[in-house]
Amino acid sequence: MELLLERKKVKSALGKSNLPGLDYTINPYIGCSHGCIYCYARLYCDARIAKNWGKIVVVKENIAETLLKEIGRRKRGVVGLSTITDPYQSIEAKERITREVLRILLENGFKVSIQTKSDLVLRDLDLLFEKKEIVDVGFTITTLEDRIAELIEPNAPKPSARVKALEKISGEGIKTWIFLGPIIPEISEKSFEEIVEIAKATNSLLYYDKYRVKPFMSGYAKELAEKARRTDWKEIAERIKGLCIAKGVEFTSGFGDL
């Protein structure tokens, strides 16, 4: 798939976050090349990008400079990097915008919570290690089956690569977490026990959330949505909780009870 890359200048960098535990959010890109079939982020993009999800990415080319200008006026807090795009999608290897944003935030005393599906975050291990007391890194893992992941997260790094990156980062003494979500009935369930084991081995907090049905879903995503509607989410939550308690893994629902 050929990715259409566009560029724009922005007037602001930090946005207010309504997510639990985050004061701000910063998104270096608009759109995401991973092209995950279930991703809610397309709801926060213009119609052209939403319709061509995974095929168009906009680079906020001046976001680091903008952040430098506004950071002195902002109260210190926790910044989510990122909430509606993956900060370490493939183009970041060349653009290096996320790295610069991360450096600025950490050097100015902001706590940073990173969420990604990419092992490219290992490139910035030097920054993370230097400021490990004010940073945490989370990996989204929907399934541990690489073959299945290719269907639902077609352009994202394989789950096996994410696990290796998680192990590496945790091994450096950096706080880590796993986002088990969205939980896809009959798919994610096959990986529950192993994901909890990984959380235990890496001393990672486990967040979990259900497959949330959205109007844009079609094709295979719609098939999964139909299964989600028929799922006993209370039973799923109890199963995850039981596994975590048995293994001594800290856990919490990502967005309230399922």
Backbone torsions as a table, in degrees:
resi	resn	phi	psi	omega
1	MET	NA	130.7	177.8
2	GLU	-88.2	127.2	-178.5
3	LEU	-91.3	129.0	175.4
4	LEU	-88.2	116.5	-177.1
5	LEU	-105.4	127.6	178.1
6	GLU	-124.4	165.6	-177.8
7	ARG	-133.2	147.6	176.3
8	LYS	-150.9	158.3	174.8
9	LYS	-101.5	143.3	-178.2
10	VAL	-117.6	154.7	-179.5
11	LYS	-97.6	-15.7	177.8
12	SER	-141.3	156.9	-176.8
13	ALA	-116.2	-52.4	-178.7
14	LEU	-87.3	133.5	174.5
15	GLY	-116.8	155.4	177.4
16	LYS	-73.4	137.9	179.9
17	SER	-107.7	141.3	174.7
18	ASN	-103.4	4.9	-179.4
19	LEU	-81.6	146.2	-179.3
20	PRO	-57.8	132.4	175.3
21	GLY	83.6	-4.1	-179.5
22	LEU	-117.9	132.3	175.2
23	ASP	-90.3	-36.2	-177.6
24	TYR	-133.9	165.0	170.4
25	THR	-134.1	149.9	174.7
26	ILE	-140.6	130.6	-176.6
27	ASN	-124.4	106.2	-176.6
28	PRO	-68.8	-17.8	-177.7
29	TYR	-132.6	159.9	170.2
30	ILE	-113.7	128.0	-173.3
31	GLY	86.7	170.3	-177.5
32	CYS	-151.8	128.3	-176.2
33	SER	-71.4	-12.5	179.9
34	HIS	-62.5	-32.0	174.6
35	GLY	65.1	31.0	-178.5
36	CYS	-60.4	132.2	-170.4
37	ILE	-70.4	-17.2	-176.2
38	TYR	-104.3	-1.1	-166.0
39	CYS	-66.2	125.7	179.3
40	TYR	-72.7	-17.8	-171.5
41	ALA	-61.4	-25.8	180.0
42	ARG	-62.6	-21.2	178.3
43	LEU	-69.5	-15.2	-178.6
44	TYR	-107.9	14.2	177.7
45	CYS	-115.5	166.5	177.0
46	ASP	-69.7	165.1	-172.0
47	ALA	-60.6	-34.4	-178.4
48	ARG	-64.7	-44.7	179.3
49	ILE	-70.3	-40.7	179.6
50	ALA	-60.7	-42.7	-178.6
51	LYS	-67.8	-30.8	-179.1
52	ASN	-110.6	44.9	-174.0
53	TRP	-58.1	127.9	-179.7
54	GLY	91.1	-7.1	-176.0
55	LYS	-110.0	-17.6	-179.7
56	ILE	-128.5	130.0	175.5
57	VAL	-132.3	133.0	178.1
58	VAL	-104.5	127.6	179.2
59	VAL	-92.4	122.8	175.2
60	LYS	-83.0	84.8	-165.8
61	GLU	-64.4	-23.5	-177.9
62	ASN	-112.2	17.9	-173.4
63	ILE	-65.8	-32.7	179.0
64	ALA	-67.0	-44.3	178.7
65	GLU	-64.8	-39.1	178.2
66	THR	-65.2	-40.9	178.2
67	LEU	-61.2	-42.6	178.8
68	LEU	-59.3	-38.0	-178.0
69	LYS	-71.6	-35.6	-174.0
70	GLU	-96.5	-13.8	-170.9
71	ILE	-64.9	-30.8	179.8
72	GLY	-68.0	-21.1	-178.7
73	ARG	-92.1	-4.3	-174.4
74	ARG	-100.8	138.8	174.0
75	LYS	-69.4	138.5	-179.4
76	ARG	-63.0	142.6	-178.4
77	GLY	-168.5	-165.0	-178.8
78	VAL	-99.0	129.0	-178.7
79	VAL	-110.1	128.2	175.3
80	GLY	-87.9	123.8	-178.4
81	LEU	-125.1	93.7	2.0
82	SER	-130.3	174.5	-175.9
83	THR	-111.1	-22.6	178.6
84	ILE	-130.7	21.5	171.5
85	THR	-161.0	157.6	175.1
86	ASP	-87.6	119.7	-176.8
87	PRO	-66.9	-17.8	-178.8
88	TYR	-115.9	30.2	172.1
89	GLN	-63.1	167.3	-165.9
90	SER	-55.5	-36.3	-177.2
91	ILE	-67.3	-18.0	178.5
92	GLU	-64.2	-25.5	178.7
93	ALA	-57.9	-35.4	179.7
94	LYS	-94.9	-42.8	-174.1
95	GLU	-71.1	-39.9	177.1
96	ARG	60.8	25.8	179.5
97	ILE	-73.0	-43.3	178.8
98	THR	-58.5	-43.0	179.6
99	ARG	-58.8	-43.7	-178.5
100	GLU	-68.6	-40.7	176.8
101	VAL	-61.9	-44.8	179.0
102	LEU	-60.1	-44.8	-179.8
103	ARG	-60.3	-46.3	-178.6
104	ILE	-62.4	-46.2	-178.9
105	LEU	-61.8	-47.6	-177.0
106	LEU	-67.7	-40.3	179.9
107	GLU	-68.0	-20.1	179.5
108	ASN	-103.1	15.3	171.2
109	GLY	81.0	14.5	175.0
110	PHE	-86.0	138.3	172.7
111	LYS	-77.8	142.2	-177.2
112	VAL	-126.8	129.7	176.0
113	SER	-113.9	114.1	-175.8
114	ILE	-98.9	133.7	172.0
115	GLN	-126.2	129.4	-175.0
116	THR	-152.6	167.5	169.7
117	LYS	-117.0	16.5	-170.9
118	SER	-124.1	138.1	174.4
119	ASP	-76.9	-2.0	175.4
120	LEU	-61.1	-21.6	177.6
121	VAL	-57.3	-23.6	178.6
122	LEU	-62.5	-25.9	177.2
123	ARG	-57.2	-32.2	-176.0
124	ASP	-99.4	22.3	-178.0
125	LEU	-60.7	-29.9	178.7
126	ASP	-62.2	-43.9	178.6
127	LEU	-67.7	-42.2	-178.6
128	LEU	-64.2	-43.7	-177.9
129	PHE	-66.7	-39.4	-178.0
130	GLU	-63.8	-32.0	-177.4
131	LYS	-121.5	37.1	-171.9
132	LYS	-64.0	-16.7	179.0
133	GLU	-75.2	-14.0	-178.7
134	ILE	-126.1	24.6	-179.8
135	VAL	-140.2	148.5	171.0
136	ASP	-139.8	154.6	-176.3
137	VAL	-130.1	127.3	178.9
138	GLY	-119.7	142.7	177.3
139	PHE	-115.0	130.1	173.6
140	THR	-79.3	124.7	177.4
141	ILE	-131.5	111.1	-179.0
142	THR	-92.1	-34.0	176.6
143	THR	-153.4	155.9	176.0
144	LEU	-98.4	0.2	179.6
145	GLU	-88.6	107.7	-176.6
146	ASP	-56.3	-38.7	-177.7
147	ARG	-64.1	-41.9	178.8
148	ILE	-69.4	-40.1	-179.9
149	ALA	-58.5	-34.0	179.3
150	GLU	-62.9	-25.3	179.7
151	LEU	-81.4	-37.3	-174.2
152	ILE	-101.6	-20.8	178.8
153	GLU	-133.5	64.0	-163.1
154	PRO	-56.4	-32.4	-175.5
155	ASN	-114.5	9.8	179.2
156	ALA	-86.0	152.8	174.0
157	PRO	-56.5	151.7	-177.5
158	LYS	-63.5	147.8	176.0
159	PRO	-54.9	-36.2	179.5
160	SER	-61.4	-34.9	177.5
161	ALA	-70.6	-36.5	178.5
162	ARG	-64.9	-41.3	-179.4
163	VAL	-63.2	-42.9	178.7
164	LYS	-62.1	-40.3	178.3
165	ALA	-66.5	-41.4	177.0
166	LEU	-58.5	-45.8	-179.6
167	GLU	-62.6	-40.6	179.8
168	LYS	-64.7	-47.0	-178.5
169	ILE	-66.1	-44.8	177.6
170	SER	-60.8	-38.8	179.9
171	GLY	-63.1	-20.0	177.8
172	GLU	-89.3	5.1	177.3
173	GLY	83.6	15.8	179.2
174	ILE	-92.5	138.0	-179.1
175	LYS	-64.3	132.3	-178.0
176	THR	-130.2	160.3	176.2
177	TRP	-152.0	161.7	178.2
178	ILE	-120.1	133.6	171.4
179	PHE	-103.5	105.1	177.6
180	LEU	-86.2	89.5	-175.7
181	GLY	179.3	158.5	-8.6
182	PRO	-68.8	142.6	177.5
183	ILE	-71.6	117.5	-178.4
184	ILE	-100.9	116.6	-177.7
185	PRO	-50.4	136.0	177.6
186	GLU	72.1	-14.4	178.8
187	ILE	-103.9	-61.1	179.5
188	SER	-62.2	-34.1	-175.5
189	GLU	-58.2	-31.3	-179.4
190	LYS	-66.5	-20.0	-175.7
191	SER	-105.7	0.0	-174.7
192	PHE	-51.4	-55.5	-174.2
193	GLU	-62.0	-43.2	-178.3
194	GLU	-68.1	-37.1	178.2
195	ILE	-65.0	-41.1	176.9
196	VAL	-63.6	-39.0	177.0
197	GLU	-61.6	-41.2	178.9
198	ILE	-65.8	-41.5	177.4
199	ALA	-60.2	-41.6	177.9
200	LYS	-62.7	-47.2	-176.1
201	ALA	-66.1	-29.0	-177.7
202	THR	-103.6	4.9	-179.0
203	ASN	55.4	42.9	-176.8
204	SER	-100.4	139.9	170.4
205	LEU	-69.3	140.8	179.0
206	LEU	-110.0	116.7	170.2
207	TYR	-97.3	149.4	176.0
208	TYR	-142.0	150.4	178.4
209	ASP	-154.8	152.2	-176.0
210	LYS	-82.0	168.3	173.9
211	TYR	-74.1	112.1	-176.3
212	ARG	-97.7	117.5	-174.7
213	VAL	-71.9	129.9	-179.0
214	LYS	-124.1	154.2	-176.5
215	PRO	-61.4	-27.8	-175.7
216	PHE	-74.9	-12.4	-172.1
217	MET	-66.3	130.2	178.9
218	SER	-144.4	171.8	177.8
219	GLY	58.5	-133.0	-177.9
220	TYR	-62.9	-36.2	178.6
221	ALA	-61.5	-36.3	178.7
222	LYS	-70.6	-37.5	176.3
223	GLU	-59.6	-43.9	179.0
224	LEU	-66.0	-35.7	178.8
225	ALA	-62.3	-40.1	178.8
226	GLU	-63.2	-40.0	176.7
227	LYS	-65.3	-38.6	-179.6
228	ALA	-62.8	-38.1	-180.0
229	ARG	-64.4	-27.7	-177.6
230	ARG	-95.1	2.3	-174.1
231	THR	-84.9	141.1	174.4
232	ASP	-85.9	91.2	-173.9
233	TRP	-69.3	-27.8	176.5
234	LYS	-63.7	-41.3	179.2
235	GLU	-65.3	-40.1	178.2
236	ILE	-61.3	-47.4	-179.1
237	ALA	-60.9	-42.4	-179.8
238	GLU	-64.9	-36.0	178.9
239	ARG	-65.6	-43.5	179.3
240	ILE	-64.7	-44.8	179.4
241	LYS	-59.6	-43.1	-179.6
242	GLY	-61.9	-43.2	178.8
243	LEU	-63.6	-42.8	-179.1
244	CYS	-65.7	-44.2	179.6
245	ILE	-62.2	-42.0	-179.1
246	ALA	-63.3	-32.9	-177.7
247	LYS	-98.2	-3.3	-179.7
248	GLY	72.4	34.8	-179.5
249	VAL	-100.1	130.2	176.3
250	GLU	-70.9	137.6	-175.9
251	PHE	-145.2	159.5	174.4
252	THR	-162.4	150.1	175.2
253	SER	-73.3	136.5	-175.3
254	GLY	-66.3	-39.6	-175.8
255	PHE	-136.1	50.5	-178.9
256	GLY	86.8	179.9	-177.0
257	ASP	-61.7	146.2	177.3
258	LEU	-72.2	NA	NA
